[in-house]
C-alpha cells in the first residue's frame, strides 16, 4: 500500500490517468496455466476484476492488456469485457504502451500499469503510475507506487480500478451507466459479462 504521506501524491497521479494497462498472467490471473491435452490453455479470471474493468471503460478510460504469452482464453475474456486493446506475445511491453500513447496523444503521466514480474519493467519504465498485486515479485513491488491488498487473479485489478475511479470522481457515473445497461431488456448485444 502507499505510505500515508504518499497517498496524496498517488491521488494526484491518479487524476491524470487516461489509460489503464496491465499484464495478464499473475495480474488478471493467479499466474497458473493449465495446459490441456489438446494444447489449449485454461485460465481462471476473477469476476470482480471484470466488473472493475467495465466500470473503467464506462468512465471513458481505455484499458489495455499486454501479455508476453498468447492464449485463446485471454482473447475470449478480453472480448467478453470489451477490452479492445489486447497485445499478446508482447516481448517488450513498453512498445505496446508507446503505440497507445501515440494513438490517444498521451504522456507517461496519463498511463497506469499493473505488473507482477520482471518482464513488466519495460512498461514500468513508461507508466507514471505503477501498481503491483500483493503477490508480485519483490523487485517489482519495490518500484510500485501502490501494492494492492489482493493478489493477482483474486481482485487486485478491481482495487486499482476502484482507486482510479474514486480519485477522478467517476465511480458514480460509471455505476449509473452499468446499471442502466443491466436494466435494459436482455439481448445478445446487451449482455453484461461478469
Secondary structure, DSSP 8 states (H G I E B T S, - for coil): ---HHHHHHHHHHHHT--EEEE-STTTTS-S--EE-TTS-EE----HHHHHHHHHHHHTT-EEEEE-SS--HHHHHHHHHHT--EEE-S-SSHHHHHHHHHHHHT--GGGEEEE--SGGGHHHHHH-SEEEE-TTS-HHHHHH-SEE-SS-TTTTHHHHHHHHHHHHTT-HHHHHHHHHHHHTS---GGG----
